[in-house]
Amino acid sequence: MFKFALAPIVIACCSLAPLPSRAQHGSISAAREIEIRGVKVKVPDLVLRDQEGRPVHFYSDLIKDKIVVLSFFYTSCTSSCPMQGKIFSELQALLGERLGKSVFLISVTTDPVRDQPRQLKIWATRYKVKPGWTLVTGNEAEMNKLLVQFIGNKAGGGMHLPVTFIGNDRKGIWTGASGVFAPEDLLKAVDYLAQ
């Protein structure tokens, strides 16, 4: 079994059956259902905003048919989030030309009330975010639809367990683990899922 740092990786094929469409901000958005380590997760196609303030559809723009590394953070965090930022910054360097072409990084704020695009942009500058690494926020009610699915909590700051998900959406393979991981270990997991 492949190891993701010290935590075992469980490779799970996801079911890509579309869920019923629903209106989101005036547009029709579909959710996808995936399976991560035996747990079904509905990935909503919410219209969010990136660090530049541009609208992005969470599933169809950021995840669909891509290899992604997904984490959750908030900009005023002083414990695990700065470590996650540093690790993703080092991972983007290790990915080199693959970043934004075959592998994409996504950081989702858990504190959308405070983390508007301006705060995300400041955080992105601190960690030298390059094209291919997208930070996202949205209104609290919409973000809760996403956060509850992936991390089981509603929006807000405070103590939290760092969680990373890695998926090859085209192949329908996803995995996830709790903790802080070395960028080299994340790269190994990305390469394993890319095979």
C-alpha positions as CSV (number, residue, x, y, z in Angstrom):
1,M,0.0,0.0,0.0
2,F,1.4,3.4,-1.0
3,K,2.2,5.7,2.0
4,F,1.2,9.4,2.2
5,A,3.8,10.5,4.8
6,L,3.0,8.2,7.7
7,A,-0.7,7.9,7.0
8,P,-1.8,5.1,4.7
9,I,-3.4,6.2,1.4
10,V,-6.5,4.4,0.5
11,I,-7.1,4.8,-3.2
12,A,-10.8,4.9,-3.9
13,C,-12.5,5.0,-7.3
14,C,-15.2,7.6,-7.3
15,S,-18.6,7.5,-8.8
16,L,-19.0,10.4,-11.2
17,A,-22.8,10.2,-11.5
18,P,-24.2,13.7,-11.7
19,L,-26.6,14.8,-9.0
20,P,-29.7,16.7,-9.8
21,S,-28.9,20.2,-11.1
22,R,-29.8,23.2,-9.1
23,A,-29.6,27.0,-9.6
24,Q,-26.6,28.8,-8.1
25,H,-26.3,32.5,-8.6
26,G,-28.5,32.5,-11.6
27,S,-26.7,29.7,-13.4
28,I,-27.3,25.9,-13.5
29,S,-24.7,24.1,-11.5
30,A,-24.3,20.3,-11.1
31,A,-22.6,18.5,-8.3
32,R,-20.6,15.4,-8.6
33,E,-20.4,12.6,-6.2
34,I,-17.0,11.1,-5.5
35,E,-15.7,8.6,-2.9
36,I,-12.8,9.4,-0.7
37,R,-11.5,6.7,1.6
38,G,-14.9,5.0,1.6
39,V,-16.9,8.2,2.2
40,K,-19.2,9.7,-0.4
41,V,-18.6,13.4,-1.0
42,K,-20.8,15.7,-3.1
43,V,-18.6,18.2,-4.9
44,P,-20.8,21.2,-5.6
45,D,-20.2,23.4,-8.6
46,L,-20.6,26.6,-6.7
47,V,-19.7,29.9,-8.1
48,L,-16.8,31.1,-5.9
49,R,-14.2,33.9,-6.2
50,D,-10.5,33.4,-6.6
51,Q,-7.7,35.6,-5.1
52,E,-8.1,38.0,-8.0
53,G,-11.8,38.4,-7.4
54,R,-12.7,36.4,-10.5
55,P,-15.7,34.1,-10.5
56,V,-14.8,30.4,-10.7
57,H,-17.0,27.3,-10.7
58,F,-15.6,25.0,-8.0
59,Y,-16.1,21.7,-9.8
60,S,-16.2,22.5,-13.5
61,D,-13.4,25.1,-13.6
62,L,-11.1,23.9,-10.9
63,I,-11.5,20.1,-10.6
64,K,-13.2,18.5,-13.6
65,D,-10.8,16.2,-15.5
66,K,-7.8,17.4,-13.6
67,I,-5.3,16.2,-11.1
68,V,-5.7,18.4,-8.0
69,V,-4.3,18.8,-4.5
70,L,-6.9,20.4,-2.3
71,S,-6.5,21.9,1.1
72,F,-8.4,24.1,3.6
73,F,-7.0,27.1,5.4
74,Y,-7.8,30.6,6.6
75,T,-5.6,33.6,6.3
76,S,-5.6,34.7,10.0
77,C,-4.6,31.2,11.2
78,T,-1.3,31.2,13.1
79,S,-0.8,27.4,13.6
80,S,-1.2,24.9,10.8
81,C,-2.2,27.2,7.9
82,P,1.2,28.9,7.5
83,M,2.8,25.5,7.4
84,Q,0.3,24.4,4.7
85,G,1.1,27.6,2.7
86,K,4.8,26.9,2.9
87,I,4.3,23.3,1.9
88,F,2.1,24.2,-1.1
89,S,4.7,26.8,-2.1
90,E,7.4,24.2,-2.0
91,L,5.2,21.7,-3.8
92,Q,4.5,24.2,-6.6
93,A,8.3,24.5,-7.1
94,L,8.7,20.7,-7.2
95,L,5.9,20.5,-9.8
96,G,7.7,22.9,-12.0
97,E,6.2,23.1,-15.5
98,R,3.4,20.6,-14.5
99,L,1.8,23.2,-12.2
100,G,-1.2,24.6,-14.1
101,K,-0.9,22.2,-16.9
102,S,-1.3,18.7,-15.5
103,V,-1.5,19.3,-11.8
104,F,-3.5,22.1,-10.0
105,L,-3.4,23.3,-6.4
106,I,-6.6,24.6,-4.7
107,S,-6.7,26.2,-1.3
108,V,-10.2,26.8,0.1
109,T,-10.8,29.3,2.9
110,T,-12.7,28.1,5.9
111,D,-13.3,31.7,7.0
112,P,-15.1,33.4,4.1
113,V,-16.5,36.2,6.2
114,R,-13.0,37.5,6.8
115,D,-11.2,36.0,3.8
116,Q,-12.4,38.1,0.9
117,P,-10.3,38.1,-2.4
118,R,-8.1,41.0,-1.0
119,Q,-7.0,38.9,2.0
120,L,-6.5,35.8,-0.3
121,K,-4.3,37.9,-2.6
122,I,-2.1,39.1,0.4
123,W,-1.8,35.5,1.5
124,A,-1.0,34.4,-2.0
125,T,1.8,37.0,-2.3
126,R,3.3,35.8,1.0
127,Y,3.6,32.2,-0.4
128,K,4.5,33.2,-4.0
129,V,1.4,31.6,-5.5
130,K,1.9,30.9,-9.2
131,P,-0.7,30.3,-12.0
132,G,-2.1,26.8,-11.3
133,W,-2.6,27.4,-7.6
134,T,-6.0,28.9,-6.9
135,L,-7.3,30.2,-3.6
136,V,-11.1,30.5,-3.3
137,T,-13.8,32.1,-1.1
138,G,-17.5,32.8,-1.4
139,N,-20.4,33.8,0.7
140,E,-20.8,31.9,4.0
141,A,-23.9,30.0,3.1
142,E,-22.5,28.8,-0.2
143,M,-19.1,27.9,1.4
144,N,-20.9,25.8,4.0
145,K,-22.2,23.6,1.3
146,L,-18.6,22.9,0.2
147,L,-17.0,22.8,3.7
148,V,-19.4,20.4,5.3
149,Q,-19.0,18.0,2.4
150,F,-15.2,17.9,2.6
151,I,-14.2,18.6,6.2
152,G,-17.5,18.1,8.1
153,N,-17.5,21.7,9.6
154,K,-19.2,24.9,8.7
155,A,-17.3,28.1,8.0
156,G,-15.3,29.8,10.7
157,G,-11.8,30.3,12.0
158,G,-10.4,28.6,15.1
159,M,-8.6,25.4,15.8
160,H,-8.8,22.9,13.0
161,L,-7.1,19.8,11.8
162,P,-5.2,20.3,8.5
163,V,-6.7,18.0,5.7
164,T,-5.4,17.4,2.2
165,F,-7.2,15.7,-0.6
166,I,-5.6,14.6,-3.8
167,G,-7.7,13.5,-6.8
168,N,-7.3,12.4,-10.4
169,D,-10.8,13.4,-11.4
170,R,-10.5,12.1,-15.0
171,K,-9.7,8.6,-13.6
172,G,-12.1,9.0,-10.7
173,I,-9.5,8.3,-8.1
174,W,-9.3,10.3,-4.9
175,T,-7.6,10.1,-1.5
176,G,-7.2,12.2,1.5
177,A,-5.4,12.4,4.8
178,S,-5.3,14.5,7.9
179,G,-2.0,16.2,9.1
180,V,0.8,18.2,7.7
181,F,2.9,16.5,5.0
182,A,6.2,17.1,3.4
183,P,5.9,18.5,-0.2
184,E,7.9,15.5,-1.4
185,D,5.3,13.1,0.0
186,L,2.5,15.1,-1.6
187,L,4.4,14.9,-4.9
188,K,4.7,11.1,-4.5
189,A,1.0,10.8,-4.0
190,V,0.3,13.1,-7.0
191,D,2.6,10.9,-9.2
192,Y,1.0,7.7,-7.9
193,L,-2.5,9.0,-8.8
194,A,-1.3,10.3,-12.2
195,Q,-0.2,6.8,-13.4
